[in-house]
Amino acid sequence: MSPIDLSGVSTDDLLAEVARRCGTARRRQPATGGARGAAKKRTKQEWALAMAEEARQRYHDTTDPSVRAREIQEIGKFEKLAARYKARGE
């Protein structure tokens, strides 16, 4: 075999090629900036708080007492989830 200069090839590209040839998948590192910067992933706590806020908005938008009662339950459920996720650090 003749020697091949791989100094111009990135380690990630080499590992991806080896994984491809072995039939396995290798995930690339997420983008950290630039034009296609990675979007910040929401935590479970942020998701639960957003859901509670949506339920709160629906509560304020309606006048039907049964719907308002259901939305109050939803608000409580998601706020409790947010508190649980905060305690766990999720």
PDB file of N, CA, C and O in Angstrom:
ATOM      1  N   MET A   1       0.828  -1.185   0.000  1.00  0.00           N
ATOM      2  CA  MET A   1       0.000   0.000   0.000  1.00  0.00           C
ATOM      3  C   MET A   1       0.869   1.244   0.000  1.00  0.00           C
ATOM      4  O   MET A   1       1.908   1.296   0.658  1.00  0.00           O
ATOM      5  N   SER A   2       0.441   2.213  -0.725  1.00  0.00           N
ATOM      6  CA  SER A   2       1.185   3.468  -0.747  1.00  0.00           C
ATOM      7  C   SER A   2       0.663   4.383   0.361  1.00  0.00           C
ATOM      8  O   SER A   2      -0.523   4.350   0.689  1.00  0.00           O
ATOM      9  N   PRO A   3       1.547   5.194   0.934  1.00  0.00           N
ATOM     10  CA  PRO A   3       1.111   6.103   2.006  1.00  0.00           C
ATOM     11  C   PRO A   3       0.176   7.185   1.454  1.00  0.00           C
ATOM     12  O   PRO A   3       0.365   7.688   0.346  1.00  0.00           O
ATOM     13  N   ILE A   4      -0.818   7.520   2.244  1.00  0.00           N
ATOM     14  CA  ILE A   4      -1.790   8.547   1.862  1.00  0.00           C
ATOM     15  C   ILE A   4      -1.726   9.663   2.892  1.00  0.00           C
ATOM     16  O   ILE A   4      -1.722   9.407   4.096  1.00  0.00           O
ATOM     17  N   ASP A   5      -1.677  10.893   2.418  1.00  0.00           N
ATOM     18  CA  ASP A   5      -1.629  12.044   3.317  1.00  0.00           C
ATOM     19  C   ASP A   5      -3.057  12.426   3.717  1.00  0.00           C
ATOM     20  O   ASP A   5      -3.844  12.878   2.886  1.00  0.00           O
ATOM     21  N   LEU A   6      -3.376  12.239   4.989  1.00  0.00           N
ATOM     22  CA  LEU A   6      -4.706  12.568   5.500  1.00  0.00           C
ATOM     23  C   LEU A   6      -4.699  13.820   6.371  1.00  0.00           C
ATOM     24  O   LEU A   6      -5.656  14.081   7.099  1.00  0.00           O
ATOM     25  N   SER A   7      -3.632  14.583   6.295  1.00  0.00           N
ATOM     26  CA  SER A   7      -3.531  15.765   7.151  1.00  0.00           C
ATOM     27  C   SER A   7      -4.574  16.824   6.799  1.00  0.00           C
ATOM     28  O   SER A   7      -4.907  17.659   7.640  1.00  0.00           O
ATOM     29  N   GLY A   8      -5.085  16.803   5.594  1.00  0.00           N
ATOM     30  CA  GLY A   8      -6.080  17.791   5.178  1.00  0.00           C
ATOM     31  C   GLY A   8      -7.507  17.375   5.467  1.00  0.00           C
ATOM     32  O   GLY A   8      -8.444  18.127   5.199  1.00  0.00           O
ATOM     33  N   VAL A   9      -7.679  16.168   6.019  1.00  0.00           N
ATOM     34  CA  VAL A   9      -9.029  15.662   6.290  1.00  0.00           C
ATOM     35  C   VAL A   9      -9.299  15.787   7.787  1.00  0.00           C
ATOM     36  O   VAL A   9      -8.461  15.428   8.613  1.00  0.00           O
ATOM     37  N   SER A  10     -10.472  16.299   8.120  1.00  0.00           N
ATOM     38  CA  SER A  10     -10.790  16.482   9.540  1.00  0.00           C
ATOM     39  C   SER A  10     -11.056  15.132  10.205  1.00  0.00           C
ATOM     40  O   SER A  10     -11.446  14.164   9.553  1.00  0.00           O
ATOM     41  N   THR A  11     -10.838  15.096  11.496  1.00  0.00           N
ATOM     42  CA  THR A  11     -11.063  13.874  12.269  1.00  0.00           C
ATOM     43  C   THR A  11     -12.520  13.452  12.201  1.00  0.00           C
ATOM     44  O   THR A  11     -12.817  12.262  12.097  1.00  0.00           O
ATOM     45  N   ASP A  12     -13.436  14.418  12.258  1.00  0.00           N
ATOM     46  CA  ASP A  12     -14.864  14.101  12.184  1.00  0.00           C
ATOM     47  C   ASP A  12     -15.211  13.427  10.862  1.00  0.00           C
ATOM     48  O   ASP A  12     -15.982  12.468  10.835  1.00  0.00           O
ATOM     49  N   ASP A  13     -14.645  13.925   9.770  1.00  0.00           N
ATOM     50  CA  ASP A  13     -14.907  13.319   8.467  1.00  0.00           C
ATOM     51  C   ASP A  13     -14.360  11.899   8.395  1.00  0.00           C
ATOM     52  O   ASP A  13     -15.004  11.010   7.837  1.00  0.00           O
ATOM     53  N   LEU A  14     -13.178  11.686   8.955  1.00  0.00           N
ATOM     54  CA  LEU A  14     -12.603  10.340   8.963  1.00  0.00           C
ATOM     55  C   LEU A  14     -13.465   9.376   9.771  1.00  0.00           C
ATOM     56  O   LEU A  14     -13.744   8.261   9.328  1.00  0.00           O
ATOM     57  N   LEU A  15     -13.886   9.810  10.955  1.00  0.00           N
ATOM     58  CA  LEU A  15     -14.719   8.952  11.793  1.00  0.00           C
ATOM     59  C   LEU A  15     -16.072   8.674  11.153  1.00  0.00           C
ATOM     60  O   LEU A  15     -16.600   7.567  11.265  1.00  0.00           O
ATOM     61  N   ALA A  16     -16.631   9.674  10.485  1.00  0.00           N
ATOM     62  CA  ALA A  16     -17.908   9.477   9.801  1.00  0.00           C
ATOM     63  C   ALA A  16     -17.755   8.463   8.670  1.00  0.00           C
ATOM     64  O   ALA A  16     -18.638   7.631   8.463  1.00  0.00           O
ATOM     65  N   GLU A  17     -16.658   8.525   7.948  1.00  0.00           N
ATOM     66  CA  GLU A  17     -16.420   7.576   6.852  1.00  0.00           C
ATOM     67  C   GLU A  17     -16.223   6.161   7.386  1.00  0.00           C
ATOM     68  O   GLU A  17     -16.751   5.205   6.817  1.00  0.00           O
ATOM     69  N   VAL A  18     -15.473   6.023   8.468  1.00  0.00           N
ATOM     70  CA  VAL A  18     -15.280   4.699   9.075  1.00  0.00           C
ATOM     71  C   VAL A  18     -16.621   4.149   9.548  1.00  0.00           C
ATOM     72  O   VAL A  18     -16.920   2.975   9.326  1.00  0.00           O
ATOM     73  N   ALA A  19     -17.425   4.976  10.191  1.00  0.00           N
ATOM     74  CA  ALA A  19     -18.735   4.540  10.673  1.00  0.00           C
ATOM     75  C   ALA A  19     -19.630   4.143   9.507  1.00  0.00           C
ATOM     76  O   ALA A  19     -20.361   3.157   9.596  1.00  0.00           O
ATOM     77  N   ARG A  20     -19.579   4.896   8.422  1.00  0.00           N
ATOM     78  CA  ARG A  20     -20.395   4.579   7.252  1.00  0.00           C
ATOM     79  C   ARG A  20     -20.000   3.229   6.663  1.00  0.00           C
ATOM     80  O   ARG A  20     -20.859   2.425   6.301  1.00  0.00           O
ATOM     81  N   ARG A  21     -18.705   2.989   6.572  1.00  0.00           N
ATOM     82  CA  ARG A  21     -18.230   1.731   5.995  1.00  0.00           C
ATOM     83  C   ARG A  21     -18.491   0.539   6.902  1.00  0.00           C
ATOM     84  O   ARG A  21     -18.627  -0.589   6.430  1.00  0.00           O
ATOM     85  N   CYS A  22     -18.560   0.787   8.198  1.00  0.00           N
ATOM     86  CA  CYS A  22     -18.847  -0.297   9.147  1.00  0.00           C
ATOM     87  C   CYS A  22     -20.345  -0.532   9.303  1.00  0.00           C
ATOM     88  O   CYS A  22     -20.760  -1.491   9.954  1.00  0.00           O
ATOM     89  N   GLY A  23     -21.147   0.328   8.719  1.00  0.00           N
ATOM     90  CA  GLY A  23     -22.590   0.154   8.799  1.00  0.00           C
ATOM     91  C   GLY A  23     -23.213   0.735  10.056  1.00  0.00           C
ATOM     92  O   GLY A  23     -24.333   0.368  10.409  1.00  0.00           O
ATOM     93  N   THR A  24     -22.528   1.613  10.724  1.00  0.00           N
ATOM     94  CA  THR A  24     -23.091   2.257  11.906  1.00  0.00           C
ATOM     95  C   THR A  24     -23.233   3.745  11.638  1.00  0.00           C
ATOM     96  O   THR A  24     -22.665   4.280  10.685  1.00  0.00           O
ATOM     97  N   ALA A  25     -23.983   4.387  12.477  1.00  0.00           N
ATOM     98  CA  ALA A  25     -24.175   5.829  12.324  1.00  0.00           C
ATOM     99  C   ALA A  25     -23.343   6.561  13.362  1.00  0.00           C
ATOM    100  O   ALA A  25     -23.229   6.130  14.509  1.00  0.00           O
ATOM    101  N   ARG A  26     -22.781   7.646  12.949  1.00  0.00           N
ATOM    102  CA  ARG A  26     -22.042   8.500  13.877  1.00  0.00           C
ATOM    103  C   ARG A  26     -22.635   9.888  13.786  1.00  0.00           C
ATOM    104  O   ARG A  26     -22.716  10.479  12.709  1.00  0.00           O
ATOM    105  N   ARG A  27     -23.048  10.395  14.926  1.00  0.00           N
ATOM    106  CA  ARG A  27     -23.638  11.730  14.941  1.00  0.00           C
ATOM    107  C   ARG A  27     -22.542  12.775  14.981  1.00  0.00           C
ATOM    108  O   ARG A  27     -21.554  12.644  15.704  1.00  0.00           O
ATOM    109  N   ARG A  28     -22.737  13.804  14.197  1.00  0.00           N
ATOM    110  CA  ARG A  28     -21.793  14.913  14.203  1.00  0.00           C
ATOM    111  C   ARG A  28     -22.079  15.806  15.399  1.00  0.00           C
ATOM    112  O   ARG A  28     -23.175  15.794  15.959  1.00  0.00           O
ATOM    113  N   GLN A  29     -21.081  16.574  15.775  1.00  0.00           N
ATOM    114  CA  GLN A  29     -21.261  17.545  16.843  1.00  0.00           C
ATOM    115  C   GLN A  29     -22.230  18.621  16.365  1.00  0.00           C
ATOM    116  O   GLN A  29     -22.187  19.004  15.196  1.00  0.00           O
ATOM    117  N   PRO A  30     -23.100  19.116  17.238  1.00  0.00           N
ATOM    118  CA  PRO A  30     -24.040  20.151  16.811  1.00  0.00           C
ATOM    119  C   PRO A  30     -23.315  21.439  16.438  1.00  0.00           C
ATOM    120  O   PRO A  30     -22.248  21.747  16.971  1.00  0.00           O
ATOM    121  N   ALA A  31     -23.907  22.174  15.525  1.00  0.00           N
ATOM    122  CA  ALA A  31     -23.331  23.444  15.093  1.00  0.00           C
ATOM    123  C   ALA A  31     -23.319  24.418  16.261  1.00  0.00           C
ATOM    124  O   ALA A  31     -24.232  24.426  17.086  1.00  0.00           O
ATOM    125  N   THR A  32     -22.291  25.225  16.321  1.00  0.00           N
ATOM    126  CA  THR A  32     -22.172  26.147  17.449  1.00  0.00           C
ATOM    127  C   THR A  32     -22.242  27.601  17.023  1.00  0.00           C
ATOM    128  O   THR A  32     -21.987  28.487  17.840  1.00  0.00           O
ATOM    129  N   GLY A  33     -22.570  27.869  15.805  1.00  0.00           N
ATOM    130  CA  GLY A  33     -22.646  29.268  15.387  1.00  0.00           C
ATOM    131  C   GLY A  33     -22.707  29.376  13.890  1.00  0.00           C
ATOM    132  O   GLY A  33     -22.973  28.399  13.191  1.00  0.00           O
ATOM    133  N   GLY A  34     -22.460  30.555  13.408  1.00  0.00           N
ATOM    134  CA  GLY A  34     -22.486  30.774  11.980  1.00  0.00           C
ATOM    135  C   GLY A  34     -23.904  30.989  11.477  1.00  0.00           C
ATOM    136  O   GLY A  34     -24.832  31.209  12.255  1.00  0.00           O
ATOM    137  N   ALA A  35     -24.048  30.921  10.169  1.00  0.00           N
ATOM    138  CA  ALA A  35     -25.350  31.174   9.557  1.00  0.00           C
ATOM    139  C   ALA A  35     -26.377  30.122   9.949  1.00  0.00           C
ATOM    140  O   ALA A  35     -27.571  30.412  10.023  1.00  0.00           O
ATOM    141  N   ARG A  36     -25.920  28.920  10.195  1.00  0.00           N
ATOM    142  CA  ARG A  36     -26.833  27.841  10.579  1.00  0.00           C
ATOM    143  C   ARG A  36     -26.607  27.438  12.027  1.00  0.00           C
ATOM    144  O   ARG A  36     -26.557  26.247  12.332  1.00  0.00           O
ATOM    145  N   GLY A  37     -26.474  28.378  12.899  1.00  0.00           N
ATOM    146  CA  GLY A  37     -26.221  28.100  14.309  1.00  0.00           C
ATOM    147  C   GLY A  37     -27.308  27.224  14.904  1.00  0.00           C
ATOM    148  O   GLY A  37     -28.475  27.322  14.527  1.00  0.00           O
ATOM    149  N   ALA A  38     -26.920  26.379  15.823  1.00  0.00           N
ATOM    150  CA  ALA A  38     -27.866  25.467  16.445  1.00  0.00           C
ATOM    151  C   ALA A  38     -28.846  26.249  17.310  1.00  0.00           C
ATOM    152  O   ALA A  38     -28.461  27.147  18.060  1.00  0.00           O
ATOM    153  N   ALA A  39     -30.103  25.892  17.191  1.00  0.00           N
ATOM    154  CA  ALA A  39     -31.122  26.524  18.021  1.00  0.00           C
ATOM    155  C   ALA A  39     -30.986  26.000  19.448  1.00  0.00           C
ATOM    156  O   ALA A  39     -30.653  24.835  19.667  1.00  0.00           O
ATOM    157  N   LYS A  40     -31.248  26.870  20.401  1.00  0.00           N
ATOM    158  CA  LYS A  40     -31.150  26.474  21.801  1.00  0.00           C
ATOM    159  C   LYS A  40     -32.284  25.511  22.113  1.00  0.00           C
ATOM    160  O   LYS A  40     -33.448  25.791  21.827  1.00  0.00           O
ATOM    161  N   LYS A  41     -31.940  24.400  22.689  1.00  0.00           N
ATOM    162  CA  LYS A  41     -32.942  23.402  23.024  1.00  0.00           C
ATOM    163  C   LYS A  41     -33.640  23.804  24.315  1.00  0.00           C
ATOM    164  O   LYS A  41     -32.994  24.161  25.301  1.00  0.00           O
ATOM    165  N   ARG A  42     -34.972  23.740  24.295  1.00  0.00           N
ATOM    166  CA  ARG A  42     -35.736  24.085  25.494  1.00  0.00           C
ATOM    167  C   ARG A  42     -35.638  22.964  26.508  1.00  0.00           C
ATOM    168  O   ARG A  42     -35.632  21.784  26.160  1.00  0.00           O
ATOM    169  N   THR A  43     -35.562  23.356  27.764  1.00  0.00           N
ATOM    170  CA  THR A  43     -35.575  22.361  28.826  1.00  0.00           C
ATOM    171  C   THR A  43     -37.016  21.938  29.067  1.00  0.00           C
ATOM    172  O   THR A  43     -37.953  22.581  28.595  1.00  0.00           O
ATOM    173  N   LYS A  44     -37.178  20.852  29.807  1.00  0.00           N
ATOM    174  CA  LYS A  44     -38.523  20.395  30.137  1.00  0.00           C
ATOM    175  C   LYS A  44     -39.255  21.440  30.964  1.00  0.00           C
ATOM    176  O   LYS A  44     -40.461  21.631  30.809  1.00  0.00           O
ATOM    177  N   GLN A  45     -38.526  22.111  31.839  1.00  0.00           N
ATOM    178  CA  GLN A  45     -39.140  23.144  32.669  1.00  0.00           C
ATOM    179  C   GLN A  45     -39.663  24.284  31.795  1.00  0.00           C
ATOM    180  O   GLN A  45     -40.781  24.756  32.002  1.00  0.00           O
ATOM    181  N   GLU A  46     -38.873  24.728  30.828  1.00  0.00           N
ATOM    182  CA  GLU A  46     -39.309  25.800  29.934  1.00  0.00           C
ATOM    183  C   GLU A  46     -40.528  25.376  29.126  1.00  0.00           C
ATOM    184  O   GLU A  46     -41.438  26.174  28.904  1.00  0.00           O
ATOM    185  N   TRP A  47     -40.548  24.118  28.685  1.00  0.00           N
ATOM    186  CA  TRP A  47     -41.694  23.602  27.944  1.00  0.00           C
ATOM    187  C   TRP A  47     -42.953  23.638  28.807  1.00  0.00           C
ATOM    188  O   TRP A  47     -44.004  24.092  28.354  1.00  0.00           O
ATOM    189  N   ALA A  48     -42.851  23.160  30.050  1.00  0.00           N
ATOM    190  CA  ALA A  48     -44.012  23.125  30.941  1.00  0.00           C
ATOM    191  C   ALA A  48     -44.516  24.537  31.236  1.00  0.00           C
ATOM    192  O   ALA A  48     -45.724  24.767  31.274  1.00  0.00           O
ATOM    193  N   LEU A  49     -43.609  25.474  31.442  1.00  0.00           N
ATOM    194  CA  LEU A  49     -44.027  26.855  31.691  1.00  0.00           C
ATOM    195  C   LEU A  49     -44.702  27.458  30.459  1.00  0.00           C
ATOM    196  O   LEU A  49     -45.655  28.227  30.591  1.00  0.00           O
ATOM    197  N   ALA A  50     -44.221  27.119  29.275  1.00  0.00           N
ATOM    198  CA  ALA A  50     -44.848  27.609  28.046  1.00  0.00           C
ATOM    199  C   ALA A  50     -46.252  27.028  27.891  1.00  0.00           C
ATOM    200  O   ALA A  50     -47.174  27.732  27.478  1.00  0.00           O
ATOM    201  N   MET A  51     -46.416  25.750  28.220  1.00  0.00           N
ATOM    202  CA  MET A  51     -47.737  25.124  28.149  1.00  0.00           C
ATOM    203  C   MET A  51     -48.692  25.759  29.155  1.00  0.00           C
ATOM    204  O   MET A  51     -49.865  25.968  28.846  1.00  0.00           O
ATOM    205  N   ALA A  52     -48.202  26.068  30.352  1.00  0.00           N
ATOM    206  CA  ALA A  52     -49.034  26.732  31.363  1.00  0.00           C
ATOM    207  C   ALA A  52     -49.446  28.116  30.874  1.00  0.00           C
ATOM    208  O   ALA A  52     -50.583  28.537  31.089  1.00  0.00           O
ATOM    209  N   GLU A  53     -48.544  28.815  30.227  1.00  0.00           N
ATOM    210  CA  GLU A  53     -48.867  30.146  29.709  1.00  0.00           C
ATOM    211  C   GLU A  53     -49.913  30.058  28.598  1.00  0.00           C
ATOM    212  O   GLU A  53     -50.799  30.908  28.518  1.00  0.00           O
ATOM    213  N   GLU A  54     -49.819  29.041  27.742  1.00  0.00           N
ATOM    214  CA  GLU A  54     -50.829  28.856  26.694  1.00  0.00           C
ATOM    215  C   GLU A  54     -52.195  28.582  27.314  1.00  0.00           C
ATOM    216  O   GLU A  54     -53.202  29.132  26.868  1.00  0.00           O
ATOM    217  N   ALA A  55     -52.233  27.736  28.338  1.00  0.00           N
ATOM    218  CA  ALA A  55     -53.494  27.442  29.024  1.00  0.00           C
ATOM    219  C   ALA A  55     -54.039  28.702  29.696  1.00  0.00           C
ATOM    220  O   ALA A  55     -55.248  28.935  29.697  1.00  0.00           O
ATOM    221  N   ARG A  56     -53.155  29.506  30.259  1.00  0.00           N
ATOM    222  CA  ARG A  56     -53.576  30.755  30.901  1.00  0.00           C
ATOM    223  C   ARG A  56     -54.179  31.707  29.869  1.00  0.00           C
ATOM    224  O   ARG A  56     -55.162  32.392  30.151  1.00  0.00           O
ATOM    225  N   GLN A  57     -53.593  31.748  28.686  1.00  0.00           N
ATOM    226  CA  GLN A  57     -54.124  32.601  27.622  1.00  0.00           C
ATOM    227  C   GLN A  57     -55.499  32.100  27.180  1.00  0.00           C
ATOM    228  O   GLN A  57     -56.409  32.902  26.971  1.00  0.00           O
ATOM    229  N   ARG A  58     -55.657  30.790  27.036  1.00  0.00           N
ATOM    230  CA  ARG A  58     -56.964  30.233  26.676  1.00  0.00           C
ATOM    231  C   ARG A  58     -57.994  30.532  27.762  1.00  0.00           C
ATOM    232  O   ARG A  58     -59.158  30.791  27.459  1.00  0.00           O
ATOM    233  N   TYR A  59     -57.570  30.497  29.020  1.00  0.00           N
ATOM    234  CA  TYR A  59     -58.455  30.808  30.143  1.00  0.00           C
ATOM    235  C   TYR A  59     -58.982  32.238  30.028  1.00  0.00           C
ATOM    236  O   TYR A  59     -60.171  32.485  30.233  1.00  0.00           O
ATOM    237  N   HIS A  60     -58.101  33.168  29.702  1.00  0.00           N
ATOM    238  CA  HIS A  60     -58.505  34.569  29.589  1.00  0.00           C
ATOM    239  C   HIS A  60     -59.343  34.829  28.338  1.00  0.00           C
ATOM    240  O   HIS A  60     -60.115  35.787  28.301  1.00  0.00           O
ATOM    241  N   ASP A  61     -59.199  33.989  27.319  1.00  0.00           N
ATOM    242  CA  ASP A  61     -59.911  34.203  26.060  1.00  0.00           C
ATOM    243  C   ASP A  61     -61.336  33.668  26.065  1.00  0.00           C
ATOM    244  O   ASP A  61     -62.111  34.009  25.171  1.00  0.00           O
ATOM    245  N   THR A  62     -61.707  32.847  27.031  1.00  0.00           N
ATOM    246  CA  THR A  62     -63.027  32.220  27.018  1.00  0.00           C
ATOM    247  C   THR A  62     -63.896  32.734  28.162  1.00  0.00           C
ATOM    248  O   THR A  62     -63.398  33.245  29.166  1.00  0.00           O
ATOM    249  N   THR A  63     -65.210  32.585  27.981  1.00  0.00           N
ATOM    250  CA  THR A  63     -66.151  32.989  29.028  1.00  0.00           C
ATOM    251  C   THR A  63     -66.942  31.808  29.568  1.00  0.00           C
ATOM    252  O   THR A  63     -67.632  31.948  30.577  1.00  0.00           O
ATOM    253  N   ASP A  64     -66.861  30.651  28.926  1.00  0.00           N
ATOM    254  CA  ASP A  64     -67.596  29.465  29.374  1.00  0.00           C
ATOM    255  C   ASP A  64     -66.988  28.943  30.678  1.00  0.00           C
ATOM    256  O   ASP A  64     -65.799  28.625  30.715  1.00  0.00           O
ATOM    257  N   PRO A  65     -67.788  28.851  31.752  1.00  0.00           N
ATOM    258  CA  PRO A  65     -67.247  28.426  33.052  1.00  0.00           C
ATOM    259  C   PRO A  65     -66.630  27.025  33.044  1.00  0.00           C
ATOM    260  O   PRO A  65     -65.631  26.793  33.725  1.00  0.00           O
ATOM    261  N   SER A  66     -67.204  26.095  32.289  1.00  0.00           N
ATOM    262  CA  SER A  66     -66.642  24.739  32.276  1.00  0.00           C
ATOM    263  C   SER A  66     -65.280  24.713  31.580  1.00  0.00           C
ATOM    264  O   SER A  66     -64.377  23.990  32.001  1.00  0.00           O
ATOM    265  N   VAL A  67     -65.140  25.497  30.527  1.00  0.00           N
ATOM    266  CA  VAL A  67     -63.858  25.571  29.818  1.00  0.00           C
ATOM    267  C   VAL A  67     -62.822  26.265  30.698  1.00  0.00           C
ATOM    268  O   VAL A  67     -61.661  25.858  30.741  1.00  0.00           O
ATOM    269  N   ARG A  68     -63.249  27.311  31.395  1.00  0.00           N
ATOM    270  CA  ARG A  68     -62.326  28.019  32.292  1.00  0.00           C
ATOM    271  C   ARG A  68     -61.841  27.099  33.406  1.00  0.00           C
ATOM    272  O   ARG A  68     -60.669  27.135  33.780  1.00  0.00           O
ATOM    273  N   ALA A  69     -62.747  26.272  33.936  1.00  0.00           N
ATOM    274  CA  ALA A  69     -62.359  25.335  34.998  1.00  0.00           C
ATOM    275  C   ALA A  69     -61.331  24.333  34.483  1.00  0.00           C
ATOM    276  O   ALA A  69     -60.367  24.012  35.177  1.00  0.00           O
ATOM    277  N   ARG A  70     -61.541  23.843  33.267  1.00  0.00           N
ATOM    278  CA  ARG A  70     -60.590  22.897  32.681  1.00  0.00           C
ATOM    279  C   ARG A  70     -59.230  23.560  32.462  1.00  0.00           C
ATOM    280  O   ARG A  70     -58.190  22.942  32.689  1.00  0.00           O
ATOM    281  N   GLU A  71     -59.241  24.810  32.023  1.00  0.00           N
ATOM    282  CA  GLU A  71     -57.982  25.523  31.797  1.00  0.00           C
ATOM    283  C   GLU A  71     -57.251  25.786  33.111  1.00  0.00           C
ATOM    284  O   GLU A  71     -56.021  25.744  33.150  1.00  0.00           O
ATOM    285  N   ILE A  72     -57.990  26.057  34.183  1.00  0.00           N
ATOM    286  CA  ILE A  72     -57.351  26.231  35.493  1.00  0.00           C
ATOM    287  C   ILE A  72     -56.644  24.943  35.896  1.00  0.00           C
ATOM    288  O   ILE A  72     -55.535  24.977  36.431  1.00  0.00           O
ATOM    289  N   GLN A  73     -57.292  23.797  35.636  1.00  0.00           N
ATOM    290  CA  GLN A  73     -56.654  22.510  35.937  1.00  0.00           C
ATOM    291  C   GLN A  73     -55.390  22.325  35.105  1.00  0.00           C
ATOM    292  O   GLN A  73     -54.372  21.850  35.607  1.00  0.00           O
ATOM    293  N   GLU A  74     -55.460  22.700  33.841  1.00  0.00           N
ATOM    294  CA  GLU A  74     -54.290  22.581  32.962  1.00  0.00           C
ATOM    295  C   GLU A  74     -53.145  23.472  33.456  1.00  0.00           C
ATOM    296  O   GLU A  74     -51.986  23.058  33.474  1.00  0.00           O
ATOM    297  N   ILE A  75     -53.483  24.683  33.850  1.00  0.00           N
ATOM    298  CA  ILE A  75     -52.458  25.602  34.365  1.00  0.00           C
ATOM    299  C   ILE A  75     -51.775  24.978  35.576  1.00  0.00           C
ATOM    300  O   ILE A  75     -50.547  24.963  35.667  1.00  0.00           O
ATOM    301  N   GLY A  76     -52.576  24.466  36.500  1.00  0.00           N
ATOM    302  CA  GLY A  76     -52.020  23.841  37.703  1.00  0.00           C
ATOM    303  C   GLY A  76     -51.153  22.637  37.382  1.00  0.00           C
ATOM    304  O   GLY A  76     -50.089  22.446  37.971  1.00  0.00           O
ATOM    305  N   LYS A  77     -51.623  21.825  36.436  1.00  0.00           N
ATOM    306  CA  LYS A  77     -50.873  20.626  36.052  1.00  0.00           C
ATOM    307  C   LYS A  77     -49.499  20.997  35.500  1.00  0.00           C
ATOM    308  O   LYS A  77     -48.490  20.412  35.895  1.00  0.00           O
ATOM    309  N   PHE A  78     -49.461  21.959  34.596  1.00  0.00           N
ATOM    310  CA  PHE A  78     -48.189  22.314  33.976  1.00  0.00           C
ATOM    311  C   PHE A  78     -47.273  23.078  34.928  1.00  0.00           C
ATOM    312  O   PHE A  78     -46.052  22.948  34.843  1.00  0.00           O
ATOM    313  N   GLU A  79     -47.842  23.870  35.827  1.00  0.00           N
ATOM    314  CA  GLU A  79     -46.996  24.545  36.814  1.00  0.00           C
ATOM    315  C   GLU A  79     -46.397  23.540  37.790  1.00  0.00           C
ATOM    316  O   GLU A  79     -45.258  23.695  38.229  1.00  0.00           O
ATOM    317  N   LYS A  80     -47.164  22.514  38.127  1.00  0.00           N
ATOM    318  CA  LYS A  80     -46.636  21.461  39.002  1.00  0.00           C
ATOM    319  C   LYS A  80     -45.517  20.698  38.287  1.00  0.00           C
ATOM    320  O   LYS A  80     -44.490  20.382  38.887  1.00  0.00           O
ATOM    321  N   LEU A  81     -45.725  20.408  37.004  1.00  0.00           N
ATOM    322  CA  LEU A  81     -44.673  19.747  36.220  1.00  0.00           C
ATOM    323  C   LEU A  81     -43.413  20.609  36.162  1.00  0.00           C
ATOM    324  O   LEU A  81     -42.301  20.100  36.309  1.00  0.00           O
ATOM    325  N   ALA A  82     -43.586  21.906  35.949  1.00  0.00           N
ATOM    326  CA  ALA A  82     -42.429  22.806  35.877  1.00  0.00           C
ATOM    327  C   ALA A  82     -41.662  22.799  37.192  1.00  0.00           C
ATOM    328  O   ALA A  82     -40.431  22.798  37.195  1.00  0.00           O
ATOM    329  N   ALA A  83     -42.387  22.794  38.310  1.00  0.00           N
ATOM    330  CA  ALA A  83     -41.720  22.756  39.616  1.00  0.00           C
ATOM    331  C   ALA A  83     -40.967  21.439  39.799  1.00  0.00           C
ATOM    332  O   ALA A  83     -39.861  21.424  40.338  1.00  0.00           O
ATOM    333  N   ARG A  84     -41.564  20.343  39.353  1.00  0.00           N
ATOM    334  CA  ARG A  84     -40.909  19.040  39.458  1.00  0.00           C
ATOM    335  C   ARG A  84     -39.652  19.004  38.596  1.00  0.00           C
ATOM    336  O   ARG A  84     -38.606  18.527  39.035  1.00  0.00           O
ATOM    337  N   TYR A  85     -39.756  19.509  37.368  1.00  0.00           N
ATOM    338  CA  TYR A  85     -38.597  19.523  36.481  1.00  0.00           C
ATOM    339  C   TYR A  85     -37.495  20.429  37.025  1.00  0.00           C
ATOM    340  O   TYR A  85     -36.312  20.121  36.883  1.00  0.00           O
ATOM    341  N   LYS A  86     -37.880  21.542  37.645  1.00  0.00           N
ATOM    342  CA  LYS A  86     -36.887  22.443  38.223  1.00  0.00           C
ATOM    343  C   LYS A  86     -36.146  21.754  39.360  1.00  0.00           C
ATOM    344  O   LYS A  86     -34.927  21.881  39.481  1.00  0.00           O
ATOM    345  N   ALA A  87     -36.885  21.021  40.195  1.00  0.00           N
ATOM    346  CA  ALA A  87     -36.262  20.313  41.319  1.00  0.00           C
ATOM    347  C   ALA A  87     -35.296  19.238  40.824  1.00  0.00           C
ATOM    348  O   ALA A  87     -34.255  19.000  41.437  1.00  0.00           O
ATOM    349  N   ARG A  88     -35.644  18.596  39.722  1.00  0.00           N
ATOM    350  CA  ARG A  88     -34.780  17.555  39.147  1.00  0.00           C
ATOM    351  C   ARG A  88     -33.634  18.141  38.334  1.00  0.00           C
ATOM    352  O   ARG A  88     -32.643  17.459  38.069  1.00  0.00           O
ATOM    353  N   GLY A  89     -33.766  19.389  37.944  1.00  0.00           N
ATOM    354  CA  GLY A  89     -32.736  20.015  37.111  1.00  0.00           C
ATOM    355  C   GLY A  89     -32.884  19.680  35.649  1.00  0.00           C
ATOM    356  O   GLY A  89     -31.894  19.665  34.918  1.00  0.00           O
ATOM    357  N   GLU A  90     -34.106  19.408  35.199  1.00  0.00           N
ATOM    358  CA  GLU A  90     -34.341  19.042  33.795  1.00  0.00           C
ATOM    359  C   GLU A  90     -34.786  20.234  33.005  1.00  0.00           C
ATOM    360  O   GLU A  90     -35.032  20.123  31.804  1.00  0.00           O
TER     361      GLU A  90
END
